[in-house]
Amino acid sequence: MPLDLVTSKSGPTEERLGYESDLSVIRHGWDGVKCYVHSRAGAIPPGTAANPGLLPVVVLTTQKQKVQGNDVFDGLESMWTEDLGQTWNGPIMQPKLARRVHADGTEAAPCDFTPAFHRVSGVLLGTGKTFWYKHDGHYDGAPAETVYAVYDAKAGEWSKWRAVEYPAEPKFHHVCAGCTQRYDLENGDVLLPIYFQPKPGDWDLRAAVVHCTFDGSTLRYIRHGNEMELPEKPAHHDGLSEPSLTKFGNRFLLTIRSIVRGYVTSSDDGLNYAPLRAWRYDDGAELGNYQTQQHWVTHSDGLFLVYTRRGAQNDHVFRHRAPLFMAQVDPDRLCILRETERIIVPQAGTRMGNFGIVDVTPEETWVITTEWMQHPPPGGFEKYGSDNRIFRARIRWSRPNRNWVRTK
């Protein structure tokens, strides 16, 4: 793809920043019964105790879902590459991230998992949520938990998933960190975006950012910031979900999913946020993203958003969740610069709205996404060539990203 030149409107520099993007397939193929979904990756920098080599080790997590039914997930599997994606190992089932059977016969599966490197402790920390299933294997709807696990790089396996312990309050009866981007502070504390029920049975979900400590093994709740709710209340809605967090310049920025549209807000302290505003282009038109997540690509010299939207000759795609777009954000006005919008993963009939971002080197950021083989479009998947591919969209920067995790 051609070099895309964009200009940073704010932040540490006003110099021009460019990038090239290319697309590769990590794996493909499915059995018609289950397909891989929720593929995301974290990178262990070189020269660390966990990775003494010269190149990053990129660890990808993914899991299978039954295409019949709703959100019926297996446990997590992992893949990894030690040569910047030229070759991949796996996928390999992670026994400690498998479903758990409880005494009453119900089962819980960790899912919506996002791994990211925690610099202070030197480990990959993954966060997500649980889905619960009844005796017949169908989704139970039981209260979800915020779950996490730590990657043992020497053993090549993830730890047993654990649940974050929250105060014994009704609003923490159902609390998730599924599909979210966290932000790690300089001292190693973690700012983790969550979404939760304000009270049991109330599906007008709220969003907040939790301040946690992390010592390399245990993620502990300390406090949380203001509780945000959907500004408008359509007849059928489930509130706010899947918030993602970043910091650009001196401000924290949060992007949030809802049924009707995506929202964005900002904060000075990372915990308490301004009123939500709808995502819009710089000309005032609404972005057209709805009912799926958006994630940040944060370079020291420019801020970008990856998202899906209506209006891209994609009416045949479930909830318009493909293609994946990337565009620069004006961090002062909190809007999308329309002229910078690019397709980084073209649509092929299937949805690809569940994806992840990973900074691999100062020169490269990857977007990982998967063809979700459910709800076939008109003509079926064959018409469009979808094959449950896991894609890597590689963003190669024209100038090194000074935000890249430094280990020394």
Secondary structure as UniProt FT lines:
FT   STRAND          4..7
FT   STRAND          16..27
FT   STRAND          34..44
FT   STRAND          57..66
FT   STRAND          73..81
FT   TURN            84..85
FT   STRAND          89..93
FT   HELIX           95..97
FT   STRAND          100..101
FT   TURN            103..104
FT   STRAND          107..118
FT   TURN            119..122
FT   STRAND          123..133
FT   TURN            135..136
FT   STRAND          146..152
FT   TURN            153..156
FT   STRAND          157..158
FT   STRAND          162..163
FT   HELIX           170..172
FT   STRAND          175..176
FT   TURN            178..179
FT   STRAND          183..184
FT   TURN            186..187
FT   STRAND          190..196
FT   TURN            200..201
FT   STRAND          205..214
FT   STRAND          219..224
FT   STRAND          241..248
FT   TURN            249..250
FT   STRAND          251..257
FT   STRAND          263..267
FT   STRAND          277..278
FT   STRAND          280..281
FT   TURN            282..283
FT   STRAND          295..299
FT   TURN            300..301
FT   STRAND          302..307
FT   TURN            315..316
FT   HELIX           318..320
FT   STRAND          324..330
FT   TURN            331..334
FT   STRAND          335..336
FT   HELIX           338..340
FT   STRAND          342..345
FT   STRAND          355..361
FT   TURN            362..363
FT   STRAND          364..370
FT   TURN            378..379
FT   HELIX           380..384
FT   STRAND          390..397
FT   TURN            402..403
//
